[in-house]
Amino acid sequence: MRTQQGLRATKPERQRRIARLIAERMVTSQQELVELLAATGQPATQATVSRDLEELGAYKVRRNGHVVYALPPTSVPGSVPGHALGQRSLLRWPSTRRLRGGHLS
């Protein structure tokens, strides 16, 4: 993926951007994230966004009547846990539903 400056954006940069977008907006779908990333000069495919969300530990919550993406408190913009978050950490979130293939499970 190339940024507006023509340099290849790294996976951690893209994941930080995703985390920031989720923190700042009510993101309801992977397609919306794809469009937001493209608008900021970091195009990505839906499959890439899906993998990134899984690695970030994203889950969906109801906020103001909408179901939106959220991240565990350890997934703050600027830090990307990657696989370090993993399934074990998600198991500590009993009131949340995990993403499986972009869908709530």
N, CA, C and O atoms as CSV, one atom per row, in Angstrom:
chain,resi,resn,atom,element,x,y,z
A,1,MET,N,N,0.841,-1.157,0.000
A,1,MET,CA,C,0.000,0.000,0.000
A,1,MET,C,C,0.895,1.230,0.000
A,1,MET,O,O,1.893,1.274,0.719
A,2,ARG,N,N,0.547,2.217,-0.792
A,2,ARG,CA,C,1.345,3.434,-0.880
A,2,ARG,C,C,0.568,4.608,-0.306
A,2,ARG,O,O,-0.643,4.717,-0.498
A,3,THR,N,N,1.271,5.480,0.396
A,3,THR,CA,C,0.644,6.674,0.952
A,3,THR,C,C,0.640,7.774,-0.087
A,3,THR,O,O,1.131,7.579,-1.199
A,4,GLN,N,N,0.089,8.935,0.261
A,4,GLN,CA,C,0.041,10.056,-0.677
A,4,GLN,C,C,1.439,10.478,-1.086
A,4,GLN,O,O,1.630,10.970,-2.198
A,5,GLN,N,N,2.420,10.297,-0.217
A,5,GLN,CA,C,3.783,10.677,-0.554
A,5,GLN,C,C,4.467,9.636,-1.443
A,5,GLN,O,O,5.612,9.828,-1.853
A,6,GLY,N,N,3.774,8.542,-1.741
A,6,GLY,CA,C,4.327,7.527,-2.610
A,6,GLY,C,C,5.159,6.486,-1.873
A,6,GLY,O,O,5.715,5.585,-2.501
A,7,LEU,N,N,5.252,6.595,-0.559
A,7,LEU,CA,C,5.988,5.620,0.231
A,7,LEU,C,C,5.043,4.518,0.680
A,7,LEU,O,O,3.859,4.752,0.919
A,8,ARG,N,N,5.575,3.338,0.789
A,8,ARG,CA,C,4.756,2.211,1.211
A,8,ARG,C,C,4.447,2.325,2.702
A,8,ARG,O,O,5.356,2.436,3.524
A,9,ALA,N,N,3.143,2.296,3.050
A,9,ALA,CA,C,2.725,2.336,4.447
A,9,ALA,C,C,2.929,0.954,5.056
A,9,ALA,O,O,2.612,-0.058,4.432
A,10,THR,N,N,3.450,0.917,6.258
A,10,THR,CA,C,3.691,-0.362,6.904
A,10,THR,C,C,2.424,-0.850,7.601
A,10,THR,O,O,1.492,-0.084,7.847
A,11,LYS,N,N,2.418,-2.126,7.908
A,11,LYS,CA,C,1.283,-2.709,8.609
A,11,LYS,C,C,1.040,-2.010,9.953
A,11,LYS,O,O,-0.106,-1.677,10.253
A,12,PRO,N,N,2.075,-1.776,10.772
A,12,PRO,CA,C,1.831,-1.059,12.036
A,12,PRO,C,C,1.250,0.338,11.822
A,12,PRO,O,O,0.400,0.775,12.598
A,13,GLU,N,N,1.696,1.040,10.785
A,13,GLU,CA,C,1.127,2.370,10.488
A,13,GLU,C,C,-0.354,2.255,10.140
A,13,GLU,O,O,-1.171,3.040,10.621
A,14,ARG,N,N,-0.694,1.287,9.312
A,14,ARG,CA,C,-2.088,1.096,8.911
A,14,ARG,C,C,-2.935,0.720,10.129
A,14,ARG,O,O,-4.050,1.217,10.288
A,15,GLN,N,N,-2.413,-0.149,10.980
A,15,GLN,CA,C,-3.167,-0.559,12.148
A,15,GLN,C,C,-3.326,0.588,13.149
A,15,GLN,O,O,-4.360,0.691,13.809
A,16,ARG,N,N,-2.318,1.444,13.266
A,16,ARG,CA,C,-2.460,2.631,14.114
A,16,ARG,C,C,-3.550,3.542,13.560
A,16,ARG,O,O,-4.338,4.110,14.316
A,17,ARG,N,N,-3.591,3.677,12.241
A,17,ARG,CA,C,-4.614,4.505,11.606
A,17,ARG,C,C,-6.001,3.914,11.856
A,17,ARG,O,O,-6.943,4.644,12.165
A,18,ILE,N,N,-6.123,2.609,11.725
A,18,ILE,CA,C,-7.402,1.945,11.997
A,18,ILE,C,C,-7.824,2.183,13.442
A,18,ILE,O,O,-8.978,2.523,13.705
A,19,ALA,N,N,-6.901,2.007,14.373
A,19,ALA,CA,C,-7.207,2.226,15.795
A,19,ALA,C,C,-7.645,3.663,16.034
A,19,ALA,O,O,-8.580,3.910,16.795
A,20,ARG,N,N,-6.983,4.600,15.396
A,20,ARG,CA,C,-7.332,6.015,15.555
A,20,ARG,C,C,-8.733,6.283,14.985
A,20,ARG,O,O,-9.536,6.978,15.608
A,21,LEU,N,N,-9.018,5.733,13.808
A,21,LEU,CA,C,-10.326,5.923,13.198
A,21,LEU,C,C,-11.438,5.355,14.083
A,21,LEU,O,O,-12.486,5.979,14.253
A,22,ILE,N,N,-11.202,4.176,14.639
A,22,ILE,CA,C,-12.200,3.555,15.520
A,22,ILE,C,C,-12.389,4.396,16.780
A,22,ILE,O,O,-13.506,4.524,17.280
A,23,ALA,N,N,-11.303,4.967,17.293
A,23,ALA,CA,C,-11.397,5.795,18.502
A,23,ALA,C,C,-12.116,7.110,18.236
A,23,ALA,O,O,-12.814,7.621,19.112
A,24,GLU,N,N,-11.955,7.664,17.036
A,24,GLU,CA,C,-12.490,8.994,16.730
A,24,GLU,C,C,-13.879,8.979,16.106
A,24,GLU,O,O,-14.587,9.985,16.155
A,25,ARG,N,N,-14.278,7.865,15.525
A,25,ARG,CA,C,-15.544,7.796,14.784
A,25,ARG,C,C,-16.357,6.592,15.217
A,25,ARG,O,O,-15.860,5.701,15.906
A,26,MET,N,N,-17.597,6.579,14.810
A,26,MET,CA,C,-18.447,5.409,15.009
A,26,MET,C,C,-18.389,4.588,13.721
A,26,MET,O,O,-19.229,4.755,12.836
A,27,VAL,N,N,-17.410,3.715,13.619
A,27,VAL,CA,C,-17.194,2.901,12.417
A,27,VAL,C,C,-18.066,1.658,12.524
A,27,VAL,O,O,-17.948,0.884,13.474
A,28,THR,N,N,-18.947,1.473,11.532
A,28,THR,CA,C,-19.914,0.383,11.600
A,28,THR,C,C,-19.580,-0.831,10.737
A,28,THR,O,O,-20.170,-1.895,10.919
A,29,SER,N,N,-18.639,-0.686,9.797
A,29,SER,CA,C,-18.366,-1.816,8.908
A,29,SER,C,C,-16.920,-1.802,8.412
A,29,SER,O,O,-16.229,-0.785,8.470
A,30,GLN,N,N,-16.492,-2.954,7.928
A,30,GLN,CA,C,-15.163,-3.043,7.326
A,30,GLN,C,C,-15.101,-2.195,6.073
A,30,GLN,O,O,-14.082,-1.556,5.811
A,31,GLN,N,N,-16.172,-2.175,5.292
A,31,GLN,CA,C,-16.193,-1.363,4.069
A,31,GLN,C,C,-16.007,0.104,4.408
A,31,GLN,O,O,-15.305,0.822,3.696
A,32,GLU,N,N,-16.628,0.555,5.487
A,32,GLU,CA,C,-16.458,1.944,5.914
A,32,GLU,C,C,-14.988,2.221,6.256
A,32,GLU,O,O,-14.453,3.274,5.910
A,33,LEU,N,N,-14.351,1.283,6.927
A,33,LEU,CA,C,-12.921,1.444,7.232
A,33,LEU,C,C,-12.087,1.489,5.962
A,33,LEU,O,O,-11.163,2.297,5.861
A,34,VAL,N,N,-12.394,0.642,5.000
A,34,VAL,CA,C,-11.687,0.650,3.713
A,34,VAL,C,C,-11.793,2.028,3.080
A,34,VAL,O,O,-10.797,2.572,2.603
A,35,GLU,N,N,-12.998,2.597,3.075
A,35,GLU,CA,C,-13.221,3.915,2.478
A,35,GLU,C,C,-12.508,5.023,3.261
A,35,GLU,O,O,-11.941,5.936,2.662
A,36,LEU,N,N,-12.536,4.945,4.590
A,36,LEU,CA,C,-11.852,5.948,5.414
A,36,LEU,C,C,-10.340,5.893,5.218
A,36,LEU,O,O,-9.683,6.931,5.142
A,37,LEU,N,N,-9.791,4.686,5.136
A,37,LEU,CA,C,-8.353,4.538,4.897
A,37,LEU,C,C,-7.972,5.119,3.538
A,37,LEU,O,O,-6.969,5.821,3.415
A,38,ALA,N,N,-8.777,4.822,2.523
A,38,ALA,CA,C,-8.499,5.347,1.177
A,38,ALA,C,C,-8.539,6.868,1.182
A,38,ALA,O,O,-7.720,7.516,0.530
A,39,ALA,N,N,-9.493,7.441,1.918
A,39,ALA,CA,C,-9.622,8.899,1.980
A,39,ALA,C,C,-8.431,9.549,2.672
A,39,ALA,O,O,-8.139,10.723,2.442
A,40,THR,N,N,-7.739,8.785,3.521
A,40,THR,CA,C,-6.566,9.333,4.214
A,40,THR,C,C,-5.267,8.966,3.497
A,40,THR,O,O,-4.179,9.199,4.022
A,41,GLY,N,N,-5.382,8.396,2.305
A,41,GLY,CA,C,-4.190,8.072,1.534
A,41,GLY,C,C,-3.564,6.737,1.862
A,41,GLY,O,O,-2.419,6.482,1.488
A,42,GLN,N,N,-4.297,5.873,2.560
A,42,GLN,CA,C,-3.791,4.541,2.889
A,42,GLN,C,C,-4.778,3.482,2.413
A,42,GLN,O,O,-5.451,2.858,3.234
A,43,PRO,N,N,-4.876,3.269,1.113
A,43,PRO,CA,C,-5.836,2.279,0.618
A,43,PRO,C,C,-5.507,0.875,1.119
A,43,PRO,O,O,-4.342,0.506,1.263
A,44,ALA,N,N,-6.557,0.106,1.379
A,44,ALA,CA,C,-6.403,-1.276,1.824
A,44,ALA,C,C,-7.616,-2.051,1.332
A,44,ALA,O,O,-8.676,-1.474,1.090
A,45,THR,N,N,-7.457,-3.337,1.188
A,45,THR,CA,C,-8.576,-4.178,0.778
A,45,THR,C,C,-9.395,-4.559,2.008
A,45,THR,O,O,-8.937,-4.427,3.142
A,46,GLN,N,N,-10.607,-5.031,1.763
A,46,GLN,CA,C,-11.456,-5.490,2.861
A,46,GLN,C,C,-10.800,-6.655,3.578
A,46,GLN,O,O,-10.890,-6.749,4.802
A,47,ALA,N,N,-10.149,-7.537,2.853
A,47,ALA,CA,C,-9.481,-8.691,3.475
A,47,ALA,C,C,-8.360,-8.236,4.415
A,47,ALA,O,O,-8.191,-8.795,5.499
A,48,THR,N,N,-7.605,-7.230,4.002
A,48,THR,CA,C,-6.533,-6.698,4.837
A,48,THR,C,C,-7.116,-6.052,6.093
A,48,THR,O,O,-6.612,-6.263,7.196
A,49,VAL,N,N,-8.175,-5.269,5.923
A,49,VAL,CA,C,-8.820,-4.629,7.072
A,49,VAL,C,C,-9.366,-5.692,8.028
A,49,VAL,O,O,-9.259,-5.546,9.245
A,50,SER,N,N,-9.945,-6.753,7.484
A,50,SER,CA,C,-10.465,-7.838,8.315
A,50,SER,C,C,-9.357,-8.458,9.163
A,50,SER,O,O,-9.538,-8.679,10.360
A,51,ARG,N,N,-8.218,-8.737,8.548
A,51,ARG,CA,C,-7.084,-9.308,9.291
A,51,ARG,C,C,-6.577,-8.330,10.346
A,51,ARG,O,O,-6.263,-8.724,11.469
A,52,ASP,N,N,-6.499,-7.050,9.975
A,52,ASP,CA,C,-6.034,-6.041,10.927
A,52,ASP,C,C,-6.967,-5.956,12.131
A,52,ASP,O,O,-6.504,-5.885,13.270
A,53,LEU,N,N,-8.265,-5.962,11.892
A,53,LEU,CA,C,-9.224,-5.896,12.990
A,53,LEU,C,C,-9.070,-7.089,13.923
A,53,LEU,O,O,-9.126,-6.942,15.144
A,54,GLU,N,N,-8.879,-8.251,13.354
A,54,GLU,CA,C,-8.670,-9.468,14.154
A,54,GLU,C,C,-7.413,-9.326,15.005
A,54,GLU,O,O,-7.434,-9.632,16.197
A,55,GLU,N,N,-6.328,-8.867,14.405
A,55,GLU,CA,C,-5.076,-8.718,15.135
A,55,GLU,C,C,-5.149,-7.632,16.204
A,55,GLU,O,O,-4.487,-7.735,17.237
A,56,LEU,N,N,-5.935,-6.607,15.968
A,56,LEU,CA,C,-6.107,-5.535,16.943
A,56,LEU,C,C,-7.056,-5.938,18.074
A,56,LEU,O,O,-7.154,-5.238,19.081
A,57,GLY,N,N,-7.749,-7.057,17.911
A,57,GLY,CA,C,-8.699,-7.500,18.930
A,57,GLY,C,C,-10.016,-6.755,18.862
A,57,GLY,O,O,-10.714,-6.638,19.869
A,58,ALA,N,N,-10.369,-6.247,17.679
A,58,ALA,CA,C,-11.601,-5.468,17.527
A,58,ALA,C,C,-12.829,-6.318,17.828
A,58,ALA,O,O,-12.856,-7.524,17.583
A,59,TYR,N,N,-13.825,-5.658,18.358
A,59,TYR,CA,C,-15.111,-6.278,18.622
A,59,TYR,C,C,-16.173,-5.206,18.379
A,59,TYR,O,O,-15.853,-4.028,18.221
A,60,LYS,N,N,-17.425,-5.622,18.353
A,60,LYS,CA,C,-18.497,-4.659,18.113
A,60,LYS,C,C,-19.297,-4.440,19.391
A,60,LYS,O,O,-19.546,-5.366,20.163
A,61,VAL,N,N,-19.691,-3.178,19.588
A,61,VAL,CA,C,-20.501,-2.790,20.742
A,61,VAL,C,C,-21.640,-1.910,20.254
A,61,VAL,O,O,-21.582,-1.347,19.160
A,62,ARG,N,N,-22.670,-1.799,21.074
A,62,ARG,CA,C,-23.771,-0.890,20.746
A,62,ARG,C,C,-23.455,0.458,21.376
A,62,ARG,O,O,-23.226,0.553,22.582
A,63,ARG,N,N,-23.443,1.509,20.543
A,63,ARG,CA,C,-23.161,2.864,21.005
A,63,ARG,C,C,-24.154,3.808,20.342
A,63,ARG,O,O,-24.218,3.888,19.115
A,64,ASN,N,N,-24.919,4.511,21.144
A,64,ASN,CA,C,-25.913,5.470,20.632
A,64,ASN,C,C,-26.845,4.829,19.604
A,64,ASN,O,O,-27.192,5.447,18.598
A,65,GLY,N,N,-27.241,3.603,19.864
A,65,GLY,CA,C,-28.170,2.926,18.972
A,65,GLY,C,C,-27.553,2.307,17.733
A,65,GLY,O,O,-28.273,1.772,16.890
A,66,HIS,N,N,-26.225,2.368,17.604
A,66,HIS,CA,C,-25.526,1.789,16.455
A,66,HIS,C,C,-24.559,0.716,16.937
A,66,HIS,O,O,-24.010,0.813,18.034
A,67,VAL,N,N,-24.356,-0.295,16.121
A,67,VAL,CA,C,-23.353,-1.313,16.423
A,67,VAL,C,C,-22.077,-0.873,15.721
A,67,VAL,O,O,-22.030,-0.768,14.495
A,68,VAL,N,N,-21.036,-0.616,16.522
A,68,VAL,CA,C,-19.792,-0.057,15.994
A,68,VAL,C,C,-18.596,-0.855,16.492
A,68,VAL,O,O,-18.687,-1.598,17.470
A,69,TYR,N,N,-17.481,-0.689,15.803
A,69,TYR,CA,C,-16.244,-1.331,16.230
A,69,TYR,C,C,-15.682,-0.633,17.452
A,69,TYR,O,O,-15.805,0.583,17.605
A,70,ALA,N,N,-15.061,-1.424,18.324
A,70,ALA,CA,C,-14.341,-0.919,19.489
A,70,ALA,C,C,-13.088,-1.769,19.639
A,70,ALA,O,O,-12.983,-2.857,19.072
A,71,LEU,N,N,-12.150,-1.258,20.404
A,71,LEU,CA,C,-10.906,-1.976,20.665
A,71,LEU,C,C,-10.722,-2.136,22.167
A,71,LEU,O,O,-11.194,-1.301,22.939
A,72,PRO,N,N,-10.046,-3.192,22.591
A,72,PRO,CA,C,-9.744,-3.342,24.007
A,72,PRO,C,C,-8.920,-2.143,24.483
A,72,PRO,O,O,-8.243,-1.513,23.671
A,73,PRO,N,N,-8.960,-1.816,25.763
A,73,PRO,CA,C,-8.209,-0.674,26.277
A,73,PRO,C,C,-6.719,-0.707,25.934
A,73,PRO,O,O,-6.094,0.350,25.849
A,74,THR,N,N,-6.143,-1.874,25.738
A,74,THR,CA,C,-4.714,-1.961,25.407
A,74,THR,C,C,-4.434,-1.598,23.968
A,74,THR,O,O,-3.271,-1.436,23.597
A,75,SER,N,N,-5.475,-1.462,23.132
A,75,SER,CA,C,-5.303,-1.116,21.720
A,75,SER,C,C,-5.549,0.376,21.514
A,75,SER,O,O,-6.485,0.768,20.818
A,76,VAL,N,N,-4.717,1.186,22.113
A,76,VAL,CA,C,-4.876,2.630,21.961
A,76,VAL,C,C,-4.125,3.092,20.729
A,76,VAL,O,O,-3.123,2.483,20.353
A,77,PRO,N,N,-4.601,4.183,20.076
A,77,PRO,CA,C,-3.876,4.700,18.919
A,77,PRO,C,C,-2.428,4.979,19.284
A,77,PRO,O,O,-2.135,5.578,20.319
A,78,GLY,N,N,-1.540,4.540,18.427
A,78,GLY,CA,C,-0.117,4.736,18.682
A,78,GLY,C,C,0.568,3.456,19.122
A,78,GLY,O,O,1.791,3.340,19.038
A,79,SER,N,N,-0.219,2.488,19.594
A,79,SER,CA,C,0.374,1.197,19.941
A,79,SER,C,C,-0.456,0.124,19.263
A,79,SER,O,O,-1.686,0.172,19.277
A,80,VAL,N,N,0.215,-0.826,18.680
A,80,VAL,CA,C,-0.469,-1.906,17.978
A,80,VAL,C,C,-0.047,-3.207,18.627
A,80,VAL,O,O,1.112,-3.605,18.510
A,81,PRO,N,N,-0.976,-3.888,19.318
A,81,PRO,CA,C,-0.602,-5.114,19.998
A,81,PRO,C,C,-0.327,-6.270,19.060
A,81,PRO,O,O,0.397,-7.196,19.425
A,82,GLY,N,N,-0.884,-6.242,17.863
A,82,GLY,CA,C,-0.691,-7.351,16.931
A,82,GLY,C,C,-1.115,-8.657,17.567
A,82,GLY,O,O,-2.125,-8.714,18.269
A,83,HIS,N,N,-0.351,-9.701,17.324
A,83,HIS,CA,C,-0.696,-11.008,17.864
A,83,HIS,C,C,-0.457,-11.090,19.355
A,83,HIS,O,O,-0.908,-12.042,19.992
A,84,ALA,N,N,0.238,-10.124,19.935
A,84,ALA,CA,C,0.479,-10.145,21.375
A,84,ALA,C,C,-0.842,-10.111,22.130
A,84,ALA,O,O,-0.930,-10.659,23.229
A,85,LEU,N,N,-1.872,-9.481,21.567
A,85,LEU,CA,C,-3.171,-9.447,22.217
A,85,LEU,C,C,-3.767,-10.846,22.209
A,85,LEU,O,O,-4.144,-11.377,23.254
A,86,GLY,N,N,-3.847,-11.423,21.055
A,86,GLY,CA,C,-4.243,-12.813,20.889
A,86,GLY,C,C,-5.578,-13.205,21.494
A,86,GLY,O,O,-6.290,-12.376,22.061
A,87,GLN,N,N,-5.896,-14.454,21.366
A,87,GLN,CA,C,-7.159,-14.977,21.845
A,87,GLN,C,C,-7.251,-14.968,23.367
A,87,GLN,O,O,-8.329,-14.726,23.910
A,88,ARG,N,N,-6.145,-15.227,24.070
A,88,ARG,CA,C,-6.203,-15.281,25.526
A,88,ARG,C,C,-6.692,-13.968,26.114
A,88,ARG,O,O,-7.497,-13.974,27.046
A,89,SER,N,N,-6.225,-12.848,25.591
A,89,SER,CA,C,-6.667,-11.558,26.101
A,89,SER,C,C,-8.135,-11.328,25.802
A,89,SER,O,O,-8.854,-10.748,26.616
A,90,LEU,N,N,-8.585,-11.775,24.646
A,90,LEU,CA,C,-9.986,-11.583,24.302
A,90,LEU,C,C,-10.892,-12.397,25.214
A,90,LEU,O,O,-12.033,-12.008,25.464
A,91,LEU,N,N,-10.398,-13.512,25.708
A,91,LEU,CA,C,-11.205,-14.327,26.590
A,91,LEU,C,C,-11.477,-13.606,27.906
A,91,LEU,O,O,-12.418,-13.956,28.619
A,92,ARG,N,N,-10.679,-12.621,28.229
A,92,ARG,CA,C,-10.911,-11.838,29.436
A,92,ARG,C,C,-12.025,-10.822,29.235
A,92,ARG,O,O,-12.371,-10.102,30.172
A,93,TRP,N,N,-12.594,-10.748,28.040
A,93,TRP,CA,C,-13.670,-9.815,27.720
A,93,TRP,C,C,-14.973,-10.597,27.595
A,93,TRP,O,O,-15.489,-10.751,26.488
A,94,PRO,N,N,-15.514,-11.096,28.708
A,94,PRO,CA,C,-16.674,-11.983,28.610
A,94,PRO,C,C,-17.934,-11.306,28.081
A,94,PRO,O,O,-18.809,-11.984,27.542
A,95,SER,N,N,-18.050,-9.981,28.220
A,95,SER,CA,C,-19.275,-9.318,27.791
A,95,SER,C,C,-19.216,-8.873,26.339
A,95,SER,O,O,-20.138,-8.212,25.860
A,96,THR,N,N,-18.159,-9.221,25.636
A,96,THR,CA,C,-18.034,-8.804,24.242
A,96,THR,C,C,-18.139,-10.011,23.333
A,96,THR,O,O,-18.002,-11.155,23.765
A,97,ARG,N,N,-18.381,-9.735,22.083
A,97,ARG,CA,C,-18.395,-10.794,21.072
A,97,ARG,C,C,-17.197,-10.597,20.172
A,97,ARG,O,O,-16.900,-9.473,19.767
A,98,ARG,N,N,-16.512,-11.667,19.858
A,98,ARG,CA,C,-15.343,-11.595,18.999
A,98,ARG,C,C,-15.745,-11.667,17.538
A,98,ARG,O,O,-16.797,-12.198,17.183
A,99,LEU,N,N,-14.870,-11.113,16.697
A,99,LEU,CA,C,-15.093,-11.157,15.254
A,99,LEU,C,C,-14.598,-12.476,14.694
A,99,LEU,O,O,-13.518,-12.946,15.054
A,100,ARG,N,N,-15.364,-13.053,13.839
A,100,ARG,CA,C,-14.967,-14.256,13.108
A,100,ARG,C,C,-15.302,-13.986,11.651
A,100,ARG,O,O,-16.476,-13.940,11.284
A,101,GLY,N,N,-14.303,-13.811,10.833
A,101,GLY,CA,C,-14.559,-13.569,9.417
A,101,GLY,C,C,-15.372,-12.312,9.172
A,101,GLY,O,O,-16.164,-12.249,8.232
A,102,GLY,N,N,-15.172,-11.301,10.028
A,102,GLY,CA,C,-15.881,-10.047,9.854
A,102,GLY,C,C,-17.271,-10.030,10.453
A,102,GLY,O,O,-17.978,-9.029,10.338
A,103,HIS,N,N,-17.683,-11.130,11.098
A,103,HIS,CA,C,-19.006,-11.220,11.685
A,103,HIS,C,C,-18.887,-11.453,13.181
A,103,HIS,O,O,-17.885,-11.991,13.651
A,104,LEU,N,N,-19.888,-11.060,13.916
A,104,LEU,CA,C,-19.905,-11.321,15.338
A,104,LEU,C,C,-20.118,-12.807,15.567
A,104,LEU,O,O,-20.900,-13.454,14.870
A,105,SER,N,N,-19.410,-13.335,16.554
A,105,SER,CA,C,-19.621,-14.739,16.896
A,105,SER,C,C,-20.151,-14.843,18.294
A,105,SER,O,O,-20.399,-15.946,18.781
